[in-house]
Amino acid sequence: MAVIRLTKEFTFEAAHALEGYDGACRELHGHSYRLYVTVKGRPSECEEDPKQGMVVDFGVLKRIVNEQIVARLDHALVLRRTERTEPLVEALGSRFSNIVLCDWQPTCENLLSDFAARIAPRLPAGVTLHALRLYETATSYAEWYAEDNPDVR
């Protein structure tokens, strides 16, 4: 059986600020993110398998990505954890509950690396993460490919 790639699109809204950045994105702002998740594998050939002919049920992929990415980041404020952000997080935290702190700058590129590390180990046996594409705006995106990142499986 041939190796097949499947792609599912996800969307979420999130705000961020790039602390220390020398451009406009140092200011608090939001994006309507579009995430494309591509996995690959061989479709099941087992006649008794209710998923015969599938690499993975799209519903399974949807559950994994919604749990690991969308539910965590949708309508969140994503900030890098630093001494300078602590007072801001404390002030905002008394009013807003969905503040996500990370140990890296929340750029499109770094988000993809985080997403790959969260998604890849949760995929069913025989299914691997092939690629991720994250649109930050309608015309700007970053991509992650497994072939470029052999340490993520």
LUMZADO-315039 format. One record per atom (N, C-alpha, C): x, y, z. Coordinates in steps of 0.05 Angstrom, whole numbers, plus 32768, in hexadecimal, padded with zeros to 4 digits. Example, Ala and Ser with C-alpha at 12.3 -4.5 7.8 and 13.67 -1.06 7.14 Angstrom:
81087F8E809C;80F67FA6809C;81087FBE809C;81017FD3808E;81117FEB808F;81028001809D;
//
This chain:
80117FE88000;800080008000;801280198000;8009802D7FF2;801880467FEF;801880568009;802D8066800D;802E80798023;801D8091801A;800B8099802C;7FF880AF8027;7FFC80C5803B;7FFA80DE8033;7FFB80F58045;7FDE81008047;7FD781068060;7FBD81138066;7FC2812E8073;7FB18141806C;7FB4815C8078;7F9981658082;7F998170809A;7F81817C80A6;7F88819880AE;7F7581AA80AA;7F7881C780B1;7F6A81CD80CB;7F7781DE80DB;7F6C81E780F5;7F6F820580F6;7F5D82128105;7F5F822F8108;7F5C82368126;7F6A824B812E;7F6782568149;7F6F82738149;7F658281815C;7F6B829D8160;7F7D82A08178;7F9382AF8176;7FA482B3818D;7FB282CE818B;7FBA82D981A2;7FC982F281A3;7FE582EB81AE;7FF882FC81A6;801382F981B1;8021831481AF;8039831581BB;804B832B81B8;8067832081B8;8079832B81A8;8094832181A7;80A6833481B6;80AB832D81CF;80BB833E81E1;80D7834181D6;80E0835A81D6;80FB836081CD;80FE836281AF;80E9835C81A0;80EA835E8183;80EC837B817A;80F983808164;80FE839C815B;80EA83A68146;80D283998145;80BE83A18132;80A383A3813F;808E83A6812E;807383AB8138;806983938149;8073837B8144;806883648152;80718362816F;808083768179;808683788196;806D838081A5;805A838C8196;8041839581A3;802D837D81A4;801C837E81B7;8007836981BA;7FF5836A81A1;7FF183538194;7FE08352817C;7FD783358179;7FC383328168;7FB883178164;7FB9830E8147;7FB482F48144;7FB382E7812A;7F9D82D38128;7F9382CF8110;7F8182B9810A;7F9282A480FD;7F9C8291810D;7FAE827D8104;7FA0826780F4;7FAD825D80E0;7FA4824580D1;7FBB823180D2;7FB5821A80DC;7FC9820580DF;7FC281ED80CD;7FD581E580BD;7FD181CD80AC;7FE481B780B8;7FD881A180BF;7FE7818A80CA;7FE6817380B5;7FFE816B80AD;800081558099;800E813D80A6;8000812680A5;800C810D80AF;800F80FA8098;801F80E5809C;802280D18087;802380B58092;801B80A28082;801B80868089;800F80768073;800C805C8079;8000804A8066;7FE38044806F;7FD08045805D;7FB5803E8065;7FB38021806F;7FA2801D8083;7F9D8002808E;7F927FF08078;7F9D7FD88076;7F947FC48062;7F847FAE8070;7F817FAF808A;7F747F9A8099;7F567F9C8094;7F4A7F86808A;7F2E7F868083;7F1C7F88809C;7F267F7F80B3;7F167F8180CC;7F187F9C80D9;7F2A7FAD80D0;7F2F7FC780DB;7F197FDA80D2;7F0A7FE780E5;7EF67FFA80DC;7F02801380CE;7F1C801680D1;7F2A802C80C4;7F39802380AB;7F31800C80A0;7F3E80028088;7F3E80178072;7F55801A8065;7F58802D8050;7F608049805A;7F62804D8074;7F6A80678080;7F868066808B;7F94807C8088;7FAE80808096;7FA8808580B3;7F96809780B8;7F8C809E80D3;7F7180AB80CF;7F5F80A680E1;7F4580B380E1;7F4980D180E5;7F3D80E180D3;7F4080FE80D7;7F36810780F2;7F2380F980FE;7F1981008118;7F2F80FC812E;7F4080E8812B;7F5680E3813E;7F6A80FA813C;7F7181028123;7F838118811F;7F778132812B;7F5E81368126;7F50814E8130;7F52814F814F;7F4D8138815C;7F4D81378179;7F69813E8184;7F7E81328178;7F9981378181;7FA08155817E;7F9B81608167;7FA3817C8163;7F91818F8173;7F7881898176;7F67819A8187;7F70819A81A4;7F77818281AE;7F7F818081CA;7F9A818D81CF;7FAD818981BD;7FC8819281C1;7FCD81AF81B9;7FBE81B981A5;7FC481D3819A;7FAC81E6819D;7F9681E08190;7F8081F3818E;7F7481FA81A9;7F6D81E681B9;7F6081EB81D3;7F7381FB81E5;7F8C81F881E2;7FA0820681F2;7FA4822381E9;7FA4822881CF;7FAB824281C5;7F94825381BB;7F7D824881B5;7F67825881AA;7F5F826D81BE;7F5F828581B5;7F58829D81C5;7F6A82A081DD;7F83829981D9;7F98829C81EE;7FAA82B381E8;7FB782BD81FD;7FCD82D081FB;7FE682C08200;7FF882BF81EC;801082AF81EE;802882C281F1;803782BE8207;804D82CF820D;806582BE8215;807D82C98210;809582BD821A;809882C38238;809F82AE8247;80A282B18264;80BD82BF826A;80BC82D78274;80D482E6827B;80CE82F68294;80E3830182A0;80DE831382B7;80CD832B82B0;80D083358298;80C1834C828F;80A38346828B;809D832D8284;808183278280;8072831F8299;8081831982AE;8074831082C8;805F832582D2;8066833F82D4;8052835282DE;803A835482CB;803F835382B1;80298354829D;8016833C82A1;8021832582A3;8012830C82A6;8002830D82C0;800E831782D5;8000831A82EF;7FE8832D82EC;7FEC834382DF;7FD7835782DC;7FC0834C82CA;7FC8834082B4;7FB4833582A1;7FA6831D82AC;7FB5830D82BB;7FAA82F482C6;7F9382F882D9;7F91831082E5;7F7A831582F7;7F61831A82E7;7F63831E82CD;7F4C832482BC;7F48830E82A6;7F5E8304829C;7F5C82F18285;7F6982D6828E;7F5C82C08285;7F6582A6828E;7F768296827A;7F76829D8261;7F84828D824D;7F9E829B8244;7FB1829B8256;7FCB82A68251;7FDF828E8250;7FEC828A8239;7FFE82748236;801B827F8236;802B82758248;8047827E824A;80598268823F;806D8270822F;807F825D8224;809C82678229;80AF82558227;80CB825B822C;80D982658213;80CB826B81FF;80D6827481E5;80C5828A81DA;80D0829981C8;80C282AE81BA;80AA82A281AA;809182AB81AE;807B829F81A1;807782A78183;808C82A18174;808B82A68157;807D828F8149;807682938130;8069827E8120;807C8265811F;8096826B811B;80A982558119;80AB82458133;80AD82528149;80AF82448163;80958236816A;807E82418163;806582348167;806582198158;806E82198140;806F82008130;808081EA813D;809781F28147;80A881DE8155;809A81D3816D;808C81E4817C;807D81DA8193;806681C8818A;805881D08175;804281BF816B;804C81A38163;806281A28155;806D8189814C;807381778164;807F81828178;808681728190;806E8168819F;80588177819D;803F816F81AA;802F815A819A;802F815D8180;801E814C816F;802C81318169;804581318160;805281198157;805081018169;805681048183;805580EC8194;803980E1819A;802580F08193;800980E88199;7FFB80DA8181;800980D9816A;7FFD80CD8153;7FFC80AF8156;7FE980A2814A;7FE78084814B;7FFF8077813F;8004805E8147;801A804E813B;8017804D811D;802E8050810F;802E804F80F2;8028806A80E4;8021807E80F4;801B809880E9;803080AC80F3;803C80BB80E1;805180CE80E9;804980EA80E1;805380FE80F0;804F811980E8;8061812080D1;8056812A80BC;8066813080A4;806C814E80A2;8058815F80A6;805C817C80A3;8047818B80B2;804E81A480B9;803C81B780C4;804081D180B5;802A81DF80B1;802B81FA80A5;8019820C80B6;8024822280C0;8015823480D1;8014825080C4;7FFC825880BC;7FF8827380B1;7FF3828580C9;8002829B80CA;7FFF82AF80DE;7FED82C680D3;7FF082CB80BA;7FDE82DD80AB;7FD682CF8092;7FC582DC8082;7FBC82D08069;7FD282CB8056;7FE882DA8058;7FFE82D88044;801882CF8050;801982C9806A;803382C28077;803082A88087;804282958082;8041827C8091;805E82718095;8060825E80A7;8078824F80AC;8072823280A9;8086822280A2;80828205809E;809781F680AE;808E81DE80B7;809F81CB80C5;809C81B180B6;80B381A480B0;80B4818A80A2;80C3817580B2;80B8815E80B5;80C5814880C4;80E1814280B9;80E48143809F;80FE813C8092;8114814F809B;810C816780A3;811F817B80AD;8124817980CB;8114816A80D9;8114816880F6;8113814B8100;8128813C80FA;8127811F8101;81258119811F;812A812D8130;81288129814D;810C81298157;80F881318147;80DC8132814F;80CE811A8142;80C581078152;80B680F08147;80A080E98159;
//
